[in-house]
């Protein structure tokens, strides 16, 4: 099982998308999605377990918006250092 981590995709030095991975088995894939906030979509496994948050509008995301979604999914809050690559860009 993998832990939580952030992956950011850049184009010409600017973030164009990001994905916040939630704990999951490497074989789990997205089965359904749910729009959680403008610019954020939660992916769920076939068993209904949240496996990640797609960040489709990185410039609109705040720490509090991510934490609100994480709390709603039953995960602990993260801090600004967890989003540092996204915030720095």
Z-matrix of the N, CA and C atoms (Angstrom, degrees):
N
C 1 1.451
C 2 1.522 1 108.53
N 3 1.313 2 116.29 1 134.58
C 4 1.455 3 121.00 2 178.73
C 5 1.516 4 110.10 3 -93.65
N 6 1.328 5 116.38 4 159.04
C 7 1.459 6 121.72 5 179.20
C 8 1.513 7 111.59 6 -91.29
N 9 1.328 8 115.50 7 -167.04
C 10 1.451 9 121.78 8 179.48
C 11 1.523 10 109.20 9 -86.98
N 12 1.335 11 116.06 10 136.02
C 13 1.456 12 120.27 11 174.27
C 14 1.523 13 109.95 12 -161.39
N 15 1.328 14 114.67 13 162.11
C 16 1.457 15 122.10 14 -176.99
C 17 1.528 16 110.08 15 -108.72
N 18 1.321 17 115.88 16 137.56
C 19 1.459 18 122.20 17 174.78
C 20 1.533 19 106.83 18 -124.72
N 21 1.335 20 116.70 19 127.20
C 22 1.464 21 121.09 20 -177.20
C 23 1.527 22 109.20 21 -117.62
N 24 1.325 23 116.47 22 136.40
C 25 1.463 24 122.55 23 175.72
C 26 1.524 25 107.84 24 -105.18
N 27 1.338 26 115.33 25 126.74
C 28 1.461 27 121.56 26 -178.86
C 29 1.522 28 110.65 27 -112.47
N 30 1.316 29 115.89 28 149.06
C 31 1.457 30 122.29 29 170.22
C 32 1.517 31 106.99 30 -136.11
N 33 1.319 32 115.43 31 122.95
C 34 1.465 33 121.84 32 -177.94
C 35 1.523 34 111.24 33 54.31
N 36 1.339 35 115.71 34 40.14
C 37 1.457 36 121.79 35 176.18
C 38 1.514 37 116.06 36 78.89
N 39 1.317 38 118.35 37 2.34
C 40 1.469 39 121.44 38 179.63
C 41 1.524 40 109.79 39 -116.81
N 42 1.337 41 116.32 40 140.51
C 43 1.477 42 118.73 41 178.90
C 44 1.527 43 110.34 42 -70.43
N 45 1.318 44 115.54 43 130.10
C 46 1.471 45 118.93 44 178.60
C 47 1.527 46 111.59 45 -110.71
N 48 1.330 47 116.21 46 -18.46
C 49 1.468 48 121.40 47 178.46
C 50 1.518 49 108.10 48 -165.53
N 51 1.316 50 115.27 49 160.74
C 52 1.467 51 120.27 50 176.95
C 53 1.526 52 108.05 51 -151.16
N 54 1.320 53 114.78 52 162.76
C 55 1.460 54 120.38 53 177.85
C 56 1.515 55 107.72 54 -140.93
N 57 1.332 56 116.09 55 125.26
C 58 1.459 57 121.28 56 177.02
C 59 1.528 58 106.94 57 -100.92
N 60 1.328 59 115.50 58 106.18
C 61 1.460 60 121.56 59 -178.45
C 62 1.525 61 110.28 60 -76.39
N 63 1.310 62 116.07 61 133.14
C 64 1.459 63 122.65 62 174.79
C 65 1.526 64 108.33 63 -101.79
N 66 1.336 65 118.32 64 160.39
C 67 1.470 66 119.56 65 -179.46
C 68 1.530 67 111.41 66 -54.55
N 69 1.329 68 114.77 67 130.26
C 70 1.462 69 120.39 68 -179.96
C 71 1.513 70 109.35 69 -164.72
N 72 1.310 71 115.05 70 164.72
C 73 1.457 72 120.98 71 173.86
C 74 1.528 73 107.92 72 -80.39
N 75 1.301 74 117.04 73 147.37
C 76 1.464 75 120.93 74 -176.56
C 77 1.528 76 112.77 75 -60.29
N 78 1.305 77 117.47 76 -23.82
C 79 1.469 78 120.03 77 -178.71
C 80 1.535 79 112.62 78 -83.61
N 81 1.323 80 118.72 79 -10.85
C 82 1.464 81 120.70 80 -178.09
C 83 1.524 82 110.53 81 -75.19
N 84 1.302 83 115.44 82 132.15
C 85 1.462 84 123.29 83 179.83
C 86 1.523 85 109.68 84 -121.16
N 87 1.319 86 115.18 85 161.52
C 88 1.454 87 120.21 86 178.35
C 89 1.520 88 110.06 87 -69.87
N 90 1.318 89 115.60 88 127.90
C 91 1.460 90 122.07 89 -179.35
C 92 1.532 91 110.81 90 -109.62
N 93 1.334 92 115.19 91 -36.87
C 94 1.463 93 120.12 92 176.17
C 95 1.521 94 108.59 93 -147.49
N 96 1.319 95 116.32 94 162.27
C 97 1.464 96 121.37 95 -178.82
C 98 1.523 97 110.06 96 -129.55
N 99 1.332 98 113.74 97 162.16
C 100 1.457 99 120.44 98 177.28
C 101 1.528 100 107.80 99 -143.26
N 102 1.315 101 117.42 100 127.61
C 103 1.459 102 120.24 101 175.57
C 104 1.523 103 106.95 102 -69.80
N 105 1.331 104 116.11 103 122.97
C 106 1.458 105 120.53 104 -175.55
C 107 1.522 106 112.12 105 -101.15
N 108 1.293 107 116.58 106 -31.99
C 109 1.460 108 124.21 107 -176.91
C 110 1.521 109 105.90 108 -163.28
N 111 1.316 110 118.79 109 161.91
C 112 1.463 111 117.69 110 173.56
C 113 1.534 112 109.16 111 -57.88
N 114 1.316 113 116.44 112 124.86
C 115 1.456 114 121.07 113 179.02
C 116 1.513 115 115.11 114 86.79
N 117 1.351 116 117.98 115 4.48
C 118 1.466 117 120.31 116 179.04
C 119 1.531 118 110.84 117 -139.36
N 120 1.331 119 114.56 118 133.38
C 121 1.455 120 122.40 119 -179.37
C 122 1.525 121 107.76 120 -129.33
N 123 1.325 122 117.05 121 130.61
C 124 1.465 123 121.12 122 178.55
C 125 1.524 124 108.48 123 -93.94
N 126 1.330 125 115.38 124 131.57
C 127 1.467 126 121.83 125 175.38
C 128 1.523 127 109.36 126 -96.85
N 129 1.341 128 115.95 127 139.16
C 130 1.458 129 122.25 128 178.94
C 131 1.526 130 109.61 129 -122.52
N 132 1.325 131 115.35 130 146.67
C 133 1.463 132 120.94 131 176.41
C 134 1.529 133 108.86 132 -75.97
N 135 1.317 134 115.55 133 174.08
C 136 1.469 135 121.14 134 178.15
C 137 1.528 136 110.86 135 -60.33
N 138 1.339 137 117.37 136 -29.55
C 139 1.458 138 122.11 137 179.57
C 140 1.530 139 112.15 138 -83.50
N 141 1.331 140 118.32 139 0.05
C 142 1.458 141 121.91 140 177.70
C 143 1.519 142 114.33 141 89.54
N 144 1.319 143 117.72 142 7.96
C 145 1.465 144 121.73 143 -179.46
C 146 1.536 145 109.53 144 -85.43
N 147 1.366 146 117.53 145 131.33
C 148 1.467 147 118.75 146 176.61
C 149 1.532 148 109.79 147 -66.39
N 150 1.338 149 116.49 148 130.84
C 151 1.467 150 119.97 149 -176.52
C 152 1.527 151 112.71 150 -118.82
N 153 1.324 152 117.87 151 -10.42
C 154 1.451 153 118.83 152 178.78
C 155 1.515 154 112.57 153 178.05
N 156 1.338 155 114.06 154 165.15
C 157 1.460 156 120.86 155 178.17
C 158 1.520 157 107.93 156 -121.89
N 159 1.325 158 116.02 157 116.50
C 160 1.457 159 121.05 158 174.97
C 161 1.523 160 107.73 159 -79.99
N 162 1.315 161 115.97 160 129.45
C 163 1.461 162 121.22 161 178.85
C 164 1.523 163 106.09 162 -110.75
N 165 1.320 164 115.52 163 100.90
C 166 1.457 165 121.04 164 -174.13
C 167 1.527 166 113.25 165 -91.68
N 168 1.314 167 117.04 166 -12.76
C 169 1.473 168 122.12 167 178.24
C 170 1.529 169 108.30 168 -134.61
N 171 1.341 170 117.53 169 75.01
C 172 1.470 171 120.92 170 -173.70
C 173 1.532 172 114.51 171 -55.79
N 174 1.316 173 117.66 172 -32.31
C 175 1.469 174 119.85 173 -177.60
C 176 1.529 175 112.59 174 -70.81
N 177 1.314 176 117.89 175 -16.79
C 178 1.471 177 121.88 176 -178.29
C 179 1.523 178 113.90 177 -97.61
N 180 1.327 179 117.10 178 -3.86
C 181 1.465 180 121.48 179 -173.53
C 182 1.522 181 110.90 180 -87.53
N 183 1.329 182 115.11 181 138.65
C 184 1.462 183 120.69 182 174.99
C 185 1.533 184 108.78 183 -121.88
N 186 1.316 185 114.25 184 161.49
C 187 1.467 186 119.36 185 177.05
C 188 1.519 187 110.31 186 -59.19
N 189 1.332 188 116.98 187 -42.13
C 190 1.469 189 118.40 188 -178.42
C 191 1.523 190 112.12 189 -67.65
N 192 1.341 191 118.37 190 -31.95
C 193 1.473 192 118.74 191 178.60
C 194 1.529 193 110.86 192 -69.72
N 195 1.325 194 117.02 193 -39.77
C 196 1.479 195 119.94 194 176.49
C 197 1.524 196 109.59 195 -64.90
N 198 1.326 197 117.11 196 -44.48
C 199 1.468 198 120.08 197 -178.82
C 200 1.524 199 112.06 198 -64.53
N 201 1.299 200 117.86 199 -34.81
C 202 1.469 201 120.98 200 177.37
C 203 1.535 202 109.54 201 -62.60
N 204 1.320 203 116.63 202 -43.25
C 205 1.465 204 120.59 203 178.75
C 206 1.524 205 110.43 204 -66.83
N 207 1.336 206 116.77 205 -46.08
C 208 1.467 207 120.15 206 179.56
C 209 1.521 208 111.55 207 -58.73
N 210 1.329 209 117.66 208 -44.34
C 211 1.471 210 121.00 209 178.19
C 212 1.523 211 110.52 210 -60.23
N 213 1.329 212 116.41 211 -43.18
C 214 1.464 213 120.81 212 179.52
C 215 1.527 214 112.82 213 -63.00
N 216 1.330 215 115.98 214 -26.67
C 217 1.462 216 120.75 215 179.09
C 218 1.523 217 112.50 216 -91.50
N 219 1.342 218 116.24 217 -3.39
C 220 1.467 219 120.02 218 178.45
C 221 1.517 220 114.66 219 90.67
N 222 1.336 221 117.83 220 17.61
C 223 1.460 222 121.86 221 178.70
C 224 1.523 223 110.86 222 -104.63
N 225 1.322 224 115.53 223 158.20
C 226 1.464 225 121.34 224 178.59
C 227 1.526 226 110.00 225 -71.50
N 228 1.324 227 114.65 226 156.09
C 229 1.466 228 120.85 227 175.80
C 230 1.520 229 110.13 228 -64.60
N 231 1.323 230 115.82 229 154.59
C 232 1.452 231 120.90 230 172.58
C 233 1.522 232 107.74 231 -110.30
N 234 1.326 233 117.55 232 169.71
C 235 1.462 234 119.75 233 177.43
C 236 1.519 235 109.69 234 -114.64
N 237 1.313 236 116.27 235 175.18
C 238 1.461 237 120.77 236 -173.50
C 239 1.526 238 112.66 237 -60.97
N 240 1.315 239 118.29 238 -29.11
C 241 1.469 240 119.32 239 179.20
C 242 1.529 241 111.73 240 -65.58
N 243 1.329 242 117.67 241 -26.14
C 244 1.463 243 120.98 242 177.64
C 245 1.530 244 111.76 243 -69.35
N 246 1.320 245 116.40 244 -24.13
C 247 1.467 246 121.23 245 179.48
C 248 1.523 247 112.12 246 -107.56
N 249 1.328 248 117.72 247 10.26
C 250 1.471 249 122.19 248 -174.70
C 251 1.524 250 114.12 249 -49.80
N 252 1.346 251 120.18 250 -45.48
C 253 1.468 252 118.07 251 -179.55
C 254 1.516 253 112.98 252 -62.23
N 255 1.297 254 117.40 253 -33.47
C 256 1.459 255 121.86 254 179.86
C 257 1.523 256 111.20 255 -75.91
N 258 1.322 257 116.29 256 -41.05
C 259 1.460 258 121.22 257 -178.88
C 260 1.526 259 110.93 258 -70.79
N 261 1.336 260 117.57 259 -38.47
C 262 1.466 261 122.11 260 -178.54
C 263 1.526 262 111.73 261 -63.83
N 264 1.296 263 116.37 262 -31.27
C 265 1.474 264 120.07 263 -177.99
C 266 1.494 265 108.53 264 -78.66
